[in-house]
Amino acid sequence: MFCENYDAFVHTLTQHGYTVHTAASAEAAKALALSLIGAGSVGCGGSMTVKDIGLYDALGAQGNTMYNHSTVPPQERSGVFLQAARADWYLCSTNALTLDGKLINIDGVGNRVGGMFSGPKKVLLIIGKNKLADTYDAGMERVKRVACVKNTRRLNKKTPCAATGACADCSSPDRICNVTSIIEYKPGWVQELHLILVDAELGY
């Protein structure tokens, strides 16, 4: 089970304007995402969750047009960011989801968090149960101590947290904690904000 009192949690998320789906496994989440997206174009926000469940590969095999900045040279990424923001769907995960319905994210460039509320009209977030936090403070703690640390190490960033595992609120040139967003309710620009809650630990 994704969490205790799951039905009440889903009710809370629905009250926040989210469309909630349940997946018992990563494979089920992938199949559900493919069904929801259909033939639409996809803007990719960058997500280890999406990568780990094989959804990028599955979308490619399905023939979807994808705008994924991680597949192009650095000098071409700004153009892909703009294309991703105009796609039919925006696809990523979240760094933390709180029991009262807040989606908490920290980004380096800002394209990922921006795509969740000012890009495509349909947004799909795939969320493993390890992303759940009881409160806002616990969610921020999770983002800083887990997601950001693992991402700096994955990206070979030279930051204090990459070395020590603890946030130092640094001013390093390699800092990736530059833009913080908190979505409390479905943003007005977005027509549909889908959450696939997966009963598995996925991503960072």
Secondary structure, DSSP 8 states (H G I E B T S, - for coil): --STTHHHHHHHHHHTT-EEEEESSHHHHHHHHHHHHTT--EEE---HHHHHTTHHHHHHHHT--EEEGGGS-GGGHHHHHHHHTTSSEEEE--SEEETTS-EEEEESSSHHHHHTTSS-SEEEEEEEGGGEESSHHHHHHHIIIIIHHHHHHHTT---HHHHHSS------TT----EEEEE-S--TT-SEEEEEEESS----
